Amino acid sequence: MAYPVLGSSDDRAHHRAPLRHRAKIVRAGKTHSGAFRQMTLTFEKLRKQYGQHVTIDDVSTRFEPGLIHGVIGPNGAGKSTLINMTAGSYVVSGGKISLDDKTLSGMKKYQIANSGVARTYQNIRLFDQMTVLENLEVCFYPAHVGQVWREILWPPFAAKRRRERRDVCMELLAFFNLQHYADAEAGSLPYGRQRMLEIARALVMNPRVLLLDEPAAGLNHHETAELTARLAELKTPDRIMIVVEHDMDLVMTVCDRIVVMHHGKLLFQGTPAEVQASADVQLAYLGTANDLDDIKTAAKDRRTQLGIRARRRS
C-alpha cells in the first residue's frame, strides 16, 4: 500500500478529527479531583560529567507550563543530554531536577514516567512489526499492570477498559492524520509519518511534561510545516513542552521561550526576538546577520501559513 507524504495534497485530503474530539487529546496535568495542576520543571545547578569531561556545567533554569520551550545550540552543546537527564536515561552528576516539589533526579526511568514525563528520541523507536494502533496501545501497559486480575475475573470491566484505551489511541491517530493506517505495520510507514507516530506514543498517557528530541530531524519542508502546526495545537496552559531542535525557523515560529546552550553551559535564554537580537547567540549558533535575516523571513512565512490554516479550521 502506498502512503501519501505527510503534508502533501493527498495527505491534506484526509479528514482530521473535529476540534471537539481533539480537545480531549491535548489536556494535561489533571488531578484525581478533576482540577488542573500547573507544574514547573526546574533545573538547579545541573551538572553531567564523564570522568574529566563535563557535558553539562552548572545549568539553572525553569520551564513553565503553557509555553513551548526551545533548546538550541551547536552540536555537542548538551541539548540532548538535558533531555536524557530529565527523563532518567542519564544519571545526574550534580545539582537537581524537580517537578514542583518532587525531585526527579535520582529516580528510575519508570518512576519519572509515572510522574508525568514523556519523551521522544532523535532516532525513532517504534515496534516496527506491530501495527500503528498496537504501538499506541502498548503504552498503556504500565497503567494496566495493576488491573490484570480485575480484568481476568471481570470480563465486562476488561471489555470496557479495552474500548476506552482504543478510543484514546484512535483520537491520537486522528490528531496526527494517522487514523487510516491504524492496522498497518509501523515499520511500513514513510519516515515522516513514523515521526508523528513517535510523538503520538509520547502523548498516550497525557503527560504533564513532553520532551521532544529533534522531532523535525529528517523531515522535508512540507512535513516540517505539518509538524509545526501540530506542535502549536499541543500547547495547553497545563503542559510543559520542551523541544530540542536544529531547525531554527521551526523553533522561532513555534517556541515561546528559548534556552541557548553552548559548550555545556546556558549561554542565553529569552523570547525568540530576544534570542535573535543577542550578539552572543548570533556568534555561537545562528551565524551571520544575513543568516539571521533568512531565519526571520522563513519564520514569518510559516507563522502566516499557520494563521491561514487556523482560520480555515475555525
Contacts in CASP RR format, 6 or more apart in sequence:
PFRMAT RR
TARGET T0000
AUTHOR 0000-0000-0000
METHOD contacts of the structure
MODEL  1
MAYPVLGSSDDRAHHRAPLRHRAKIVRAGKTHSGAFRQMTLTFEKLRKQY
GQHVTIDDVSTRFEPGLIHGVIGPNGAGKSTLINMTAGSYVVSGGKISLD
DKTLSGMKKYQIANSGVARTYQNIRLFDQMTVLENLEVCFYPAHVGQVWR
EILWPPFAAKRRRERRDVCMELLAFFNLQHYADAEAGSLPYGRQRMLEIA
RALVMNPRVLLLDEPAAGLNHHETAELTARLAELKTPDRIMIVVEHDMDL
VMTVCDRIVVMHHGKLLFQGTPAEVQASADVQLAYLGTANDLDDIKTAAK
DRRTQLGIRARRRS
1 184 0 8 1.000
1 188 0 8 1.000
3 181 0 8 1.000
3 184 0 8 1.000
3 188 0 8 1.000
3 189 0 8 1.000
3 190 0 8 1.000
3 193 0 8 1.000
4 10 0 8 1.000
4 11 0 8 1.000
4 14 0 8 1.000
5 11 0 8 1.000
5 190 0 8 1.000
5 192 0 8 1.000
5 220 0 8 1.000
5 222 0 8 1.000
5 223 0 8 1.000
6 177 0 8 1.000
6 190 0 8 1.000
6 192 0 8 1.000
6 193 0 8 1.000
6 195 0 8 1.000
6 196 0 8 1.000
6 219 0 8 1.000
6 222 0 8 1.000
6 223 0 8 1.000
6 226 0 8 1.000
7 222 0 8 1.000
7 223 0 8 1.000
7 225 0 8 1.000
7 226 0 8 1.000
8 222 0 8 1.000
11 177 0 8 1.000
11 226 0 8 1.000
14 177 0 8 1.000
14 179 0 8 1.000
14 180 0 8 1.000
16 22 0 8 1.000
16 174 0 8 1.000
16 175 0 8 1.000
16 177 0 8 1.000
17 171 0 8 1.000
17 174 0 8 1.000
17 175 0 8 1.000
17 179 0 8 1.000
19 313 0 8 1.000
21 171 0 8 1.000
21 174 0 8 1.000
22 171 0 8 1.000
22 174 0 8 1.000
22 175 0 8 1.000
22 233 0 8 1.000
24 171 0 8 1.000
25 171 0 8 1.000
25 172 0 8 1.000
25 175 0 8 1.000
25 203 0 8 1.000
26 233 0 8 1.000
26 234 0 8 1.000
26 235 0 8 1.000
26 236 0 8 1.000
26 239 0 8 1.000
27 36 0 8 1.000
27 206 0 8 1.000
27 236 0 8 1.000
27 238 0 8 1.000
28 36 0 8 1.000
28 65 0 8 1.000
28 206 0 8 1.000
28 207 0 8 1.000
28 208 0 8 1.000
28 236 0 8 1.000
28 238 0 8 1.000
28 239 0 8 1.000
29 36 0 8 1.000
29 37 0 8 1.000
29 39 0 8 1.000
29 116 0 8 1.000
29 206 0 8 1.000
29 208 0 8 1.000
29 238 0 8 1.000
29 239 0 8 1.000
30 36 0 8 1.000
30 37 0 8 1.000
30 206 0 8 1.000
30 238 0 8 1.000
31 37 0 8 1.000
36 237 0 8 1.000
36 238 0 8 1.000
37 208 0 8 1.000
37 238 0 8 1.000
38 65 0 8 1.000
38 66 0 8 1.000
38 237 0 8 1.000
38 238 0 8 1.000
39 65 0 8 1.000
39 99 0 8 1.000
39 100 0 8 1.000
39 208 0 8 1.000
39 209 0 8 1.000
39 238 0 8 1.000
39 240 0 8 1.000
40 62 0 8 1.000
40 63 0 8 1.000
40 64 0 8 1.000
40 65 0 8 1.000
40 99 0 8 1.000
40 100 0 8 1.000
40 240 0 8 1.000
41 62 0 8 1.000
41 63 0 8 1.000
41 86 0 8 1.000
41 97 0 8 1.000
41 98 0 8 1.000
41 99 0 8 1.000
41 209 0 8 1.000
41 240 0 8 1.000
41 242 0 8 1.000
42 61 0 8 1.000
42 62 0 8 1.000
42 63 0 8 1.000
42 96 0 8 1.000
42 97 0 8 1.000
42 98 0 8 1.000
42 99 0 8 1.000
43 59 0 8 1.000
43 60 0 8 1.000
43 61 0 8 1.000
43 62 0 8 1.000
43 82 0 8 1.000
43 96 0 8 1.000
43 97 0 8 1.000
44 60 0 8 1.000
44 95 0 8 1.000
44 96 0 8 1.000
44 97 0 8 1.000
44 98 0 8 1.000
45 58 0 8 1.000
45 59 0 8 1.000
45 60 0 8 1.000
45 94 0 8 1.000
45 95 0 8 1.000
45 96 0 8 1.000
46 56 0 8 1.000
46 58 0 8 1.000
46 59 0 8 1.000
46 60 0 8 1.000
46 82 0 8 1.000
46 85 0 8 1.000
46 92 0 8 1.000
46 94 0 8 1.000
46 95 0 8 1.000
46 96 0 8 1.000
46 97 0 8 1.000
47 54 0 8 1.000
47 56 0 8 1.000
47 57 0 8 1.000
47 58 0 8 1.000
47 59 0 8 1.000
47 92 0 8 1.000
47 93 0 8 1.000
47 94 0 8 1.000
47 95 0 8 1.000
48 54 0 8 1.000
48 55 0 8 1.000
48 56 0 8 1.000
48 81 0 8 1.000
48 85 0 8 1.000
48 90 0 8 1.000
48 92 0 8 1.000
48 93 0 8 1.000
48 94 0 8 1.000
49 55 0 8 1.000
49 93 0 8 1.000
54 264 0 8 1.000
55 76 0 8 1.000
55 78 0 8 1.000
55 81 0 8 1.000
55 264 0 8 1.000
56 78 0 8 1.000
56 81 0 8 1.000
56 82 0 8 1.000
56 85 0 8 1.000
56 93 0 8 1.000
56 264 0 8 1.000
57 263 0 8 1.000
57 264 0 8 1.000
57 265 0 8 1.000
58 265 0 8 1.000
59 82 0 8 1.000
59 261 0 8 1.000
59 264 0 8 1.000
59 265 0 8 1.000
59 266 0 8 1.000
60 266 0 8 1.000
61 259 0 8 1.000
61 266 0 8 1.000
61 269 0 8 1.000
63 69 0 8 1.000
63 209 0 8 1.000
63 240 0 8 1.000
63 242 0 8 1.000
64 240 0 8 1.000
65 208 0 8 1.000
65 237 0 8 1.000
65 238 0 8 1.000
65 239 0 8 1.000
65 240 0 8 1.000
66 235 0 8 1.000
66 236 0 8 1.000
66 237 0 8 1.000
66 238 0 8 1.000
66 239 0 8 1.000
66 240 0 8 1.000
66 241 0 8 1.000
66 256 0 8 1.000
67 235 0 8 1.000
67 240 0 8 1.000
67 241 0 8 1.000
67 256 0 8 1.000
67 257 0 8 1.000
68 231 0 8 1.000
68 232 0 8 1.000
68 235 0 8 1.000
68 241 0 8 1.000
68 243 0 8 1.000
68 254 0 8 1.000
68 255 0 8 1.000
68 256 0 8 1.000
68 257 0 8 1.000
69 240 0 8 1.000
69 241 0 8 1.000
69 242 0 8 1.000
69 243 0 8 1.000
69 255 0 8 1.000
69 256 0 8 1.000
69 257 0 8 1.000
69 258 0 8 1.000
69 259 0 8 1.000
70 242 0 8 1.000
70 243 0 8 1.000
70 244 0 8 1.000
70 245 0 8 1.000
70 251 0 8 1.000
70 255 0 8 1.000
70 257 0 8 1.000
70 258 0 8 1.000
70 259 0 8 1.000
71 79 0 8 1.000
71 82 0 8 1.000
71 83 0 8 1.000
71 242 0 8 1.000
71 243 0 8 1.000
71 244 0 8 1.000
71 245 0 8 1.000
71 258 0 8 1.000
71 259 0 8 1.000
71 261 0 8 1.000
72 79 0 8 1.000
72 244 0 8 1.000
72 245 0 8 1.000
72 246 0 8 1.000
72 248 0 8 1.000
72 251 0 8 1.000
72 258 0 8 1.000
72 259 0 8 1.000
72 260 0 8 1.000
72 261 0 8 1.000
72 275 0 8 1.000
72 285 0 8 1.000
73 79 0 8 1.000
73 260 0 8 1.000
73 261 0 8 1.000
73 262 0 8 1.000
73 267 0 8 1.000
73 284 0 8 1.000
73 285 0 8 1.000
74 262 0 8 1.000
74 284 0 8 1.000
74 285 0 8 1.000
76 264 0 8 1.000
77 261 0 8 1.000
77 262 0 8 1.000
77 263 0 8 1.000
77 264 0 8 1.000
78 261 0 8 1.000
78 264 0 8 1.000
79 244 0 8 1.000
79 261 0 8 1.000
80 122 0 8 1.000
80 213 0 8 1.000
80 214 0 8 1.000
80 244 0 8 1.000
81 90 0 8 1.000
81 264 0 8 1.000
82 244 0 8 1.000
82 261 0 8 1.000
83 89 0 8 1.000
83 119 0 8 1.000
83 211 0 8 1.000
83 213 0 8 1.000
83 242 0 8 1.000
83 244 0 8 1.000
84 90 0 8 1.000
85 91 0 8 1.000
85 92 0 8 1.000
85 97 0 8 1.000
85 105 0 8 1.000
86 97 0 8 1.000
86 104 0 8 1.000
86 112 0 8 1.000
86 117 0 8 1.000
86 119 0 8 1.000
86 209 0 8 1.000
86 211 0 8 1.000
86 242 0 8 1.000
87 109 0 8 1.000
87 112 0 8 1.000
87 113 0 8 1.000
87 117 0 8 1.000
87 119 0 8 1.000
87 211 0 8 1.000
88 104 0 8 1.000
88 106 0 8 1.000
88 107 0 8 1.000
88 108 0 8 1.000
88 109 0 8 1.000
88 112 0 8 1.000
89 109 0 8 1.000
91 106 0 8 1.000
92 105 0 8 1.000
92 106 0 8 1.000
94 105 0 8 1.000
95 105 0 8 1.000
96 103 0 8 1.000
96 105 0 8 1.000
97 103 0 8 1.000
97 104 0 8 1.000
97 105 0 8 1.000
98 104 0 8 1.000
98 105 0 8 1.000
99 115 0 8 1.000
99 116 0 8 1.000
99 117 0 8 1.000
99 208 0 8 1.000
99 209 0 8 1.000
102 115 0 8 1.000
104 112 0 8 1.000
104 115 0 8 1.000
104 117 0 8 1.000
107 115 0 8 1.000
110 142 0 8 1.000
113 142 0 8 1.000
113 205 0 8 1.000
114 142 0 8 1.000
115 208 0 8 1.000
116 205 0 8 1.000
116 207 0 8 1.000
116 208 0 8 1.000
116 209 0 8 1.000
117 207 0 8 1.000
117 208 0 8 1.000
117 209 0 8 1.000
117 211 0 8 1.000
118 202 0 8 1.000
118 203 0 8 1.000
118 205 0 8 1.000
118 207 0 8 1.000
118 209 0 8 1.000
118 210 0 8 1.000
118 211 0 8 1.000
119 202 0 8 1.000
119 210 0 8 1.000
119 211 0 8 1.000
119 212 0 8 1.000
119 213 0 8 1.000
120 198 0 8 1.000
120 199 0 8 1.000
120 201 0 8 1.000
120 202 0 8 1.000
120 211 0 8 1.000
120 212 0 8 1.000
120 213 0 8 1.000
120 215 0 8 1.000
121 198 0 8 1.000
121 213 0 8 1.000
122 213 0 8 1.000
122 214 0 8 1.000
122 217 0 8 1.000
124 191 0 8 1.000
124 194 0 8 1.000
124 195 0 8 1.000
124 198 0 8 1.000
125 198 0 8 1.000
126 135 0 8 1.000
126 186 0 8 1.000
126 187 0 8 1.000
126 194 0 8 1.000
126 197 0 8 1.000
126 198 0 8 1.000
126 201 0 8 1.000
127 134 0 8 1.000
127 135 0 8 1.000
127 138 0 8 1.000
127 186 0 8 1.000
128 185 0 8 1.000
128 186 0 8 1.000
128 187 0 8 1.000
129 185 0 8 1.000
129 186 0 8 1.000
129 187 0 8 1.000
130 138 0 8 1.000
130 185 0 8 1.000
130 186 0 8 1.000
131 182 0 8 1.000
131 183 0 8 1.000
131 184 0 8 1.000
131 185 0 8 1.000
131 186 0 8 1.000
132 173 0 8 1.000
132 178 0 8 1.000
132 181 0 8 1.000
132 182 0 8 1.000
132 183 0 8 1.000
132 184 0 8 1.000
132 185 0 8 1.000
132 186 0 8 1.000
132 189 0 8 1.000
132 197 0 8 1.000
133 166 0 8 1.000
133 169 0 8 1.000
133 170 0 8 1.000
133 173 0 8 1.000
133 182 0 8 1.000
133 183 0 8 1.000
135 186 0 8 1.000
135 197 0 8 1.000
135 201 0 8 1.000
136 168 0 8 1.000
136 169 0 8 1.000
136 172 0 8 1.000
136 173 0 8 1.000
136 197 0 8 1.000
136 200 0 8 1.000
136 201 0 8 1.000
136 204 0 8 1.000
137 165 0 8 1.000
137 166 0 8 1.000
137 169 0 8 1.000
139 201 0 8 1.000
139 204 0 8 1.000
139 205 0 8 1.000
140 165 0 8 1.000
140 204 0 8 1.000
140 205 0 8 1.000
142 205 0 8 1.000
143 205 0 8 1.000
144 151 0 8 1.000
144 161 0 8 1.000
147 161 0 8 1.000
150 157 0 8 1.000
150 158 0 8 1.000
151 157 0 8 1.000
151 158 0 8 1.000
151 161 0 8 1.000
152 158 0 8 1.000
168 204 0 8 1.000
169 204 0 8 1.000
170 179 0 8 1.000
170 182 0 8 1.000
172 200 0 8 1.000
172 203 0 8 1.000
172 204 0 8 1.000
173 179 0 8 1.000
173 181 0 8 1.000
173 182 0 8 1.000
173 200 0 8 1.000
175 200 0 8 1.000
175 230 0 8 1.000
175 233 0 8 1.000
176 196 0 8 1.000
176 197 0 8 1.000
176 199 0 8 1.000
176 200 0 8 1.000
176 230 0 8 1.000
177 196 0 8 1.000
177 226 0 8 1.000
178 193 0 8 1.000
178 196 0 8 1.000
178 197 0 8 1.000
178 200 0 8 1.000
181 189 0 8 1.000
181 193 0 8 1.000
186 194 0 8 1.000
186 197 0 8 1.000
187 194 0 8 1.000
189 197 0 8 1.000
191 218 0 8 1.000
191 219 0 8 1.000
192 218 0 8 1.000
192 219 0 8 1.000
192 223 0 8 1.000
195 215 0 8 1.000
195 216 0 8 1.000
195 217 0 8 1.000
195 218 0 8 1.000
195 219 0 8 1.000
195 223 0 8 1.000
195 227 0 8 1.000
196 226 0 8 1.000
196 227 0 8 1.000
196 230 0 8 1.000
198 215 0 8 1.000
199 212 0 8 1.000
199 215 0 8 1.000
199 230 0 8 1.000
202 210 0 8 1.000
202 211 0 8 1.000
202 212 0 8 1.000
203 210 0 8 1.000
203 234 0 8 1.000
207 239 0 8 1.000
208 238 0 8 1.000
208 239 0 8 1.000
208 240 0 8 1.000
209 239 0 8 1.000
209 240 0 8 1.000
209 242 0 8 1.000
210 234 0 8 1.000
210 239 0 8 1.000
210 240 0 8 1.000
210 241 0 8 1.000
210 242 0 8 1.000
211 242 0 8 1.000
211 244 0 8 1.000
212 231 0 8 1.000
212 241 0 8 1.000
212 242 0 8 1.000
212 243 0 8 1.000
212 244 0 8 1.000
212 245 0 8 1.000
213 244 0 8 1.000
214 244 0 8 1.000
214 245 0 8 1.000
214 246 0 8 1.000
215 227 0 8 1.000
215 231 0 8 1.000
215 243 0 8 1.000
215 245 0 8 1.000
216 223 0 8 1.000
216 224 0 8 1.000
216 227 0 8 1.000
216 245 0 8 1.000
216 246 0 8 1.000
216 247 0 8 1.000
216 250 0 8 1.000
217 246 0 8 1.000
219 227 0 8 1.000
224 247 0 8 1.000
224 250 0 8 1.000
225 302 0 8 1.000
225 305 0 8 1.000
227 250 0 8 1.000
228 250 0 8 1.000
228 253 0 8 1.000
228 254 0 8 1.000
228 302 0 8 1.000
228 306 0 8 1.000
229 306 0 8 1.000
229 309 0 8 1.000
231 241 0 8 1.000
231 243 0 8 1.000
231 254 0 8 1.000
232 254 0 8 1.000
232 306 0 8 1.000
234 241 0 8 1.000
235 241 0 8 1.000
243 251 0 8 1.000
243 254 0 8 1.000
243 255 0 8 1.000
245 251 0 8 1.000
248 286 0 8 1.000
248 295 0 8 1.000
248 299 0 8 1.000
249 295 0 8 1.000
249 298 0 8 1.000
249 299 0 8 1.000
249 302 0 8 1.000
250 302 0 8 1.000
251 258 0 8 1.000
251 272 0 8 1.000
252 272 0 8 1.000
252 275 0 8 1.000
252 276 0 8 1.000
252 295 0 8 1.000
252 296 0 8 1.000
252 299 0 8 1.000
253 299 0 8 1.000
253 302 0 8 1.000
253 303 0 8 1.000
253 306 0 8 1.000
255 272 0 8 1.000
256 271 0 8 1.000
256 272 0 8 1.000
257 269 0 8 1.000
257 270 0 8 1.000
257 271 0 8 1.000
258 269 0 8 1.000
258 270 0 8 1.000
258 271 0 8 1.000
258 272 0 8 1.000
258 275 0 8 1.000
259 266 0 8 1.000
259 268 0 8 1.000
259 269 0 8 1.000
259 270 0 8 1.000
260 266 0 8 1.000
260 267 0 8 1.000
260 268 0 8 1.000
260 269 0 8 1.000
260 275 0 8 1.000
260 278 0 8 1.000
260 281 0 8 1.000
260 284 0 8 1.000
260 285 0 8 1.000
261 267 0 8 1.000
262 284 0 8 1.000
262 285 0 8 1.000
267 280 0 8 1.000
267 281 0 8 1.000
267 284 0 8 1.000
268 274 0 8 1.000
268 275 0 8 1.000
268 278 0 8 1.000
268 280 0 8 1.000
268 281 0 8 1.000
272 299 0 8 1.000
275 281 0 8 1.000
275 286 0 8 1.000
276 282 0 8 1.000
276 286 0 8 1.000
276 292 0 8 1.000
276 295 0 8 1.000
276 296 0 8 1.000
282 288 0 8 1.000
282 289 0 8 1.000
282 292 0 8 1.000
286 292 0 8 1.000
286 295 0 8 1.000
END
